């Protein structure tokens, strides 16, 4: 029986639900780092008797970095969604990296730069199937540099949409990034908007589009992974 003094629709269960919606879950790839920060903070507190507030703040900030908020893809077909939160750094026609296995001809590329404050999980840009996943070791240049696409450590995923279009997504480590997580493998069936990977700390994500695609974002625009439409695919892929 509800408390007569409790407003309609206001209950501990309702409040708990609102809190769960307000605090996004954490990507599993971040749990080891959060645990390490918490352990280090506990050791400092035990040895010095100080640092409780600093340790809690550091642990909470690390957990927030690995947040994986719920996203709702737009009800559109024949489009490519942003694979990451961030700022569009470049929109250009370039040759795709050889590891994607695409034809050696220029295609549109949209590069999104992720600052340390952005959500760092990556999302599938199209409904379809994973054709290939390739990891390439490399340098750790600042991710906002154009040559980071070629020189930095990266992980490339080639997708084939349900309409037959081939889209490449490349996770690129940045100046502070030292670990790329990819949770998909060749043959996996994937849905647009679902989480597929993570880059720890500042980084960049390049999306290679089929020739003839119409890009719908501009340099400097903010993107929301799994929701922002990057481009419209050509009618015949």
N, C-alpha and C positions, 0 to 999 in steps of 0.2 A: 504494500500500500504506500502511495507517495505521500510525502510530507505536504500538508495543506499550505505551509508557508513557502514552499518551493515554487518558483514561477513555472508555468507550463513549458514543457520541452527542456527544462533545465534540471539535469540530474548528474550525479557523479559519472555515470556511464557516458552521457552525452559530452561532458567536459573532457573525459579521457579520450573520446573519439576526436574531438577538436584538437587536442594536444598532439595526437598521433598524426593528424593531417598537417599540422603546422611544422612538425619536426620530421624532415624527410629521412628515410632509412639510409644506412651507410653501405657502400659497395663492399663486398667481402674482401676485395683486394687491399682495402685500407685498414682492415682490422689488425694485422700484425704491427703496423706502424703506430696505430693508436695504443695498442697494448704496450709497445716498447716505450712510448712517451710516458704513459701512465706508470710503468714500472720504474723508469728513471726518476720520475718526479717523486715516487714513493721512497726510493733509496735516498735521494737528497733530503727529503723530509725526515727520514729516520736518522740520518747521520748528523744533520745540522739542527734539527728542530725547527727549521724555517722552510719557507717556500710553498706552503700549502696553497695559497691563492694563486701563485704563479704556476704551480703544477697543474691545478685544476683548469686554469685558463689555457695553458699549452695543450692539455689533453682535449679540451673542448674545441679549440681551434683546429687541431689535427683531425678530429672527428668531423667537423664541419667541412673541411676540405674534401673529404671523401663522400659527401652527401650524394644521394642518388634520387632526386625528386621524381614524383609521378608526372608523366607527360601524356598529353592527349593529341595524337596526330590529327591534322585537319581532314575532313571528309572529301578529299580530292584524289583522283586517280591520274596516272601518267605524270607524276611529279617526283622530284628528288627532295627529300627533307634534309635539313642541316644535321650533320652527324655530331655536332658539338655546340655548346654554349660558347660565346666569345664575340669577337669583333672581326668583320670581314677585312682581311689585310690586303688581299689582291684578288682581282678577277682578270684572267688573261687566257690566251690560247697558247698552249705549250705542248711539247712532246711528253707523253706519259712515261713514268719510269719503267725501265725494261722488265722489272720483276712483276709488273701487273700482267704482262703478256698481251697487252693491247697492240693493235697495229701501230707502226711507227709513223703516225700522222698527227698533226696538231689537233687538240681537242680543248674545250673549255675547262678551266680549272678554277675552283673557288677555294681560297685558303682562309681559314679561320684561326685567329690567334687567341689563345686562352691565357689570361693572366692568372696569378695565384689565387685570385678571389673568385674565379669562375668555377662552375660545376665542371669536374674533370672526367666524368664518365662520357663514353661515346655511344651513339645510338645508330641503329641501322637506318640508312636513308631510303630504302625501297623494299617493298614486299618481293620476296624471291628466294634465291638459293645462293649459297656461298660456293664459288668455283675454286678459289685458291686463297691461301694465306701464306705470306712470305715475310720473314723477319730479316732485316738488313742491319748489321752493326755499323756504327759510324761515330761522328763527333758529337759534341754537345754545344753547338753554337746557339746564340740567342735565336729563339724560334720566330722572331719577327723579321729576321733576315731572309731574303728570297732564296739564297743559296742553301738555307737549312733544308729545303725540300730534297736536295741532292746529297748533301754532305752529312746530315745528322742521322743518328740511330732512328730507325723507323720500322713500322709494321704495316704491311700492305694487304688489303683485303679486296678481292675481285668478286663482285656480285653480279648475278644475272636476274633482272626483274621478271615478274610474271609476264610482262609484255615482250621479253626478249632483249631488253636494253642491258648493256654491260656498263656498270658503274664501279669505279675504283675509289676506295677510301684509304687514306694513308695516315696513320698516327705517327707523329714526329716528336721525338723528345726535344726538350729545350735546354736552356742554360742550366736550370736547376733539376730538370727531370733526369732520373736515372733508372726508370723502370716502366716498361710498357706492358700492360696486361691485355690479352685478347682472349675472349671466351668462346669464339666460334672456330669451326674447322670446316674444311672442304666437305661438301655434301649436306651441310646443315640447311634446313629450311628456316627462313627468318622473316620477321614481320617488321614493317616500317615503324620506327619509334622505340623498339625494344633495345635495352642496353646490351652492348656486346663487348665493351672494353673500358679501359681506364689508363690514363697517363698521369703519373705522379708528378705534381708541381707544373710550373709554367711550360707550355707546349703549343703545338699547332696541329691542325687536322686539314689535309688537302682532300678535296673531292674532285675526281676526274669524271666529266660528263660525256655522253656520246656526242659526236659531231652533230650539229643542228639543234642542240638543246637551247632553250631560251632562258638565260639567267635572269632571275627575278630579285637579286639582291645587289647592293652597291657597296663599294669600298667605304668603310667606316660604320656600316650598319651593324647593329647588334643582332645576333642569332640566338635562338633557343633550340637546343638539340631536340629532335623528335617532333618539333612543331613548326618552325620556320621553313617555308618553301624556298629552296635554293634555286630551283630551275624547273621548267616544264620540259619533259622529254619530247623528242620529235615523234610525229605520228607513226612513222615506220622506223623502228629501231634497227 
